[in-house]
Amino acid sequence: MGVIGQGPDLRLLILGNSSAAGVGVPTQSQALAGRLAFGLEPYARLDWQLVARCGDTTPMALRRVRAAQPRRADVAVVALGVNDIMRGTRVQRWLEQTEALVNHLTGQMGTGHVYLSGLPAVSQFPRLPNPLRWTMGHQAERYDRALRGFVDSRDDVTLIPADMALDASVMAEDGFHPGPKVYATWVDMIVTRMRADFNL
């Protein structure tokens, strides 16, 4: 957590799994939280908090944020889903769990707006062998379509699409987590959307 920048106050919660935690890059300055902080620094006085753990599924993240009791946030950025796919969670069940998480953020925690990250192209993950890569990639596409439908039904949620090619040149050395270029592209999309939504 930290406070950075000058301008209108913006309280940010970052919630999720290993990608939210910054796995795949050597420093937080190259990861989601660090890049978001520096990306928003010129436009707002950013008070940010990070609640993320490697391996977390959506219900795990909900339990974690309940236990952490972070300060109320104006916006939350959420990165979840891949671990749910790996555990074999059915699409409809995952969507219900996602809705429960969003309702907790916007209801009990009073978060003004939630930015949900879309599912990445798991079918392109270099580390995964076929047919596992094909199977998980197909499920990721189903998750992403369901997530887009959920977002379309709400005014307090925005989807940040994961529309980027994922090959060995942009992924981490482990072939599974984002590398610096992926984090940079991801954050650029989030910052652009936040600036438009909040007139920053």
C-alpha positions, -999 to 999 in steps of 0.1 A, spaced: 0 0 0 10 36 -4 1 72 -13 15 88 -44 8 118 -67 -10 150 -66 -45 160 -77 -80 147 -69 -81 119 -43 -85 84 -57 -85 54 -34 -76 22 -53 -79 -15 -42 -60 -41 -63 -73 -76 -57 -66 -110 -72 -42 -138 -78 -5 -141 -88 -9 -117 -117 -23 -91 -93 6 -99 -69 31 -92 -96 45 -127 -103 66 -128 -134 86 -97 -130 115 -89 -107 101 -58 -90 67 -43 -82 76 -13 -103 72 -35 -133 41 -53 -120 4 -44 -119 4 -24 -86 36 -5 -93 27 4 -129 -8 15 -118 6 37 -91 31 54 -114 6 55 -143 -20 74 -122 5 95 -103 4 125 -128 -34 127 -126 -45 119 -90 -34 116 -54 -35 79 -53 -40 59 -21 -36 23 -31 -39 -11 -14 -30 -46 -27 -47 -78 -15 -34 -106 -37 -21 -141 -33 -6 -167 -57 -30 -195 -64 -62 -176 -53 -94 -185 -69 -124 -161 -68 -139 -175 -36 -105 -175 -20 -100 -138 -29 -134 -130 -14 -125 -146 18 -91 -129 18 -106 -94 12 -131 -100 40 -104 -109 64 -81 -81 53 -108 -54 58 -90 -28 36 -100 8 37 -130 18 15 -119 23 -21 -133 45 -49 -122 18 -74 -111 -18 -74 -91 -36 -100 -97 -73 -100 -76 -100 -117 -90 -135 -112 -102 -165 -132 -72 -186 -144 -69 -205 -111 -107 -212 -112 -103 -227 -146 -74 -249 -134 -96 -262 -106 -123 -271 -130 -149 -246 -118 -180 -246 -141 -186 -213 -159 -220 -206 -142 -206 -214 -108 -176 -191 -114 -199 -163 -126 -220 -166 -94 -188 -164 -73 -176 -133 -93 -210 -117 -87 -207 -124 -50 -172 -108 -49 -184 -77 -69 -214 -74 -46 -192 -75 -16 -169 -48 -30 -197 -25 -41 -221 -33 -12 -204 -40 21 -172 -22 13 -187 7 -5 -164 6 -36 -177 30 -62 -166 11 -93 -150 -23 -101 -127 -29 -131 -127 -67 -139 -98 -80 -160 -108 -102 -188 -95 -137 -192 -62 -140 -211 -56 -162 -241 -47 -193 -221 -44 -212 -254 -13 -192 -261 5 -198 -228 39 -212 -238 43 -235 -207 11 -255 -212 14 -286 -233 -15 -297 -256 -41 -310 -251 -42 -292 -217 -35 -258 -234 -64 -263 -259 -88 -274 -231 -79 -246 -207 -79 -221 -236 -114 -231 -246 -126 -228 -211 -110 -193 -207 -129 -182 -238 -161 -194 -222 -153 -176 -190 -145 -144 -208 -178 -145 -228 -197 -150 -196 -179 -122 -179 -187 -98 -207 -223 -106 -203 -222 -100 -166 -204 -67 -170 -230 -56 -196 -257 -60 -170 -242 -36 -145 -234 1 -144 -208 -3 -116 -185 -27 -134 -162 -22 -164 -143 -50 -183 -107 -45 -191 -103 -69 -220 -72 -91 -222 -68 -86 -260 -32 -92 -265 -10 -118 -281 8 -140 -255 39 -157 -267 73 -165 -252 86 -130 -261 62 -112 -238 55 -138 -211 76 -144 -180 103 -170 -181 80 -196 -166 58 -193 -197 27 -189 -175 27 -155 -159 28 -120 -175 61 -105 -184 69 -68 -183 54 -60 -217 21 -77 -207 19 -58 -175 27 -25 -193 -1 -31 -219 -26 -42 -193 -20 -11 -171 -21 13 -201 -56 0 -208 -67 4 -172 -53 39 -168 -68 51 -201 -102 38 -190 -99 53 -155 -89 87 -168 -119 88 -191 -143 76 -164 -130 100 -137 -121 129 -159 -85 127 -147 
